[in-house]
Amino acid sequence: MNPAYATVDHTFTVPLDHRAPDGPTIELFAREVADPSRAGEELPWLLYLQGGPGGKSPRPSAGSPGWLAQALTTHRVLLLDQRGTGRSTPVTARSAARFASPDRLAGYLAHFRADAIVADAELIRRQLCGDTPWETLGQSYGGFITLTYLSRAPEGLRACYVTGGLPGLDATADDVYAHTYPRVRDRVLDLYARYPEDAPRLRKIADLLAAGDVRLPNGDRLTPHRLRTLGLALGMGDGFERVHWLLDESLDADGELSDTFLHQVMNLTGFTDNPLFAVMQETLYGQGSGPTDWAAARALAAFPEFAEDADPLLLTGEMMYPWMFREIAGLRPFADAADLLAARVDWPPLYDPSRLAANEVPLAAIVYHDDMYVDAGISLRTARRIGAARVWVTNEWEHDGVVASGGRVLARLMDLAAGRA
C-alpha cells in the first residue's frame, strides 16, 4: 500500500494469439490505483495505455505524473503493463536469445502489436467490469492503440482521451519518415540556437569516435551514428536540457570522453529496458501487403543534411536502423528476427476507417503543434475522419504534455469529451 494511493496488483493469463485461444499463453500484469479516501466506492475505470511501443506503465510514487492525481479525483485507474513489458511476460534480450530460430522469434513478436493489446484489454475489462464499458487514456503510441480499440471493440469504451497520438489511418512507414526527418532537423537546429556550444562539441565527439575505437562500459563500440541517436530525447519538454547537460560533461581535462558521459550514453542508447521499442517501431505502420523494409534507413538518403560529415552534425530521432541490431548488445538477439519483420507483407489492418467514421464514442485528443514524434498534420487529417472526435491543438507543451502539465491536459480532455469545453 503506497501512502498516497490504494493499489491492488492483478495478473491475467491470456493467449499469445487471441485467434488461437487454446494455444500458448502469456501473463499480463496491471496495477489498480485509487484515491485511498475513495477506494471503497464504485468509481468508473480509466485504463492507461502507455506510449512506446515497449514501455511499461508508470509506477505510482510521490513523483507520479500529475495526470494520475487528476484522474483519481473521479476514476479508478488501471496501469497496464502491455504484453511484453514490465511484469507482463517481458520480452528481453535474454528471452529472445532462447528462441530456436529467427523465424520462431519473429513469429512470436508478431503478436505484440496494437490488435493483440486491444484483445488483452477486452479480456481484462470483462474480468474486472463485466459488461460495463470503461474509459481510456492513450499517451503517444497509446493513442494508436486507442484507434485500434475503437475500430475493433468500441462497445468496450465509454470515452477516450488521446495525448499526442493520433496516427495516420493509412499512412505507410515511408509516409511517416518523410515527415519525421524535417521535424527532427528543425529540432536539432533549435537546440544549437539555444546552446551554440553544443554543435562544435558534438562534432568534436563524433570526430573522436570516428578516429578511434571507443568502448562503452558494456563493451559496445560507440560510433558516430550511435552518438546521433541521442536526438531521440529532443521531442520531450526537458529534452534540450537533457542533451545539453550530457554534452556539458562529455570531455575530461585531457580532452577524452568522460566516464560519466560514456555511462550515460550506454544507458540512453542501449534499449536494455525496452527492446520492443526498437524491434516493433516500424511494425506500427505495417498494414496491407507492403513491407516496412527499414523505412527510416531508406528515407535517410533523401536528406543529405543528415550525412555524418555534414556541418552541423545532426542528431537523429525516433528512427530505427538495421545497424542498431548488430551493434547494440541489448538488440543483437533480435537482429535476424527484426529483418524478417521488416520484410513481412501480410500484416493485418489495425484501423477500420468506416467504423471510425461512424464512431459514437466520445474521443478527445490533444495534438501538439510542434510534436517531433507524431506529425500534427497527419493527426489532424485523421481526426477529421473520426466520428465524435474533438481536438485541441496547442504548442504550449511538447510530446510529454500530459505529464508536464500536471493534471491540466487530462482535465481539459475530459471536459472536451463530456461537452463541457
Order of alpha helices (4+ residues) and beta strands (2+ residues): beta-beta-beta-alpha-beta-alpha-alpha-alpha-beta-alpha-beta-alpha-alpha-alpha-alpha-alpha-alpha-alpha-alpha-alpha-alpha-beta-alpha-beta-alpha-alpha
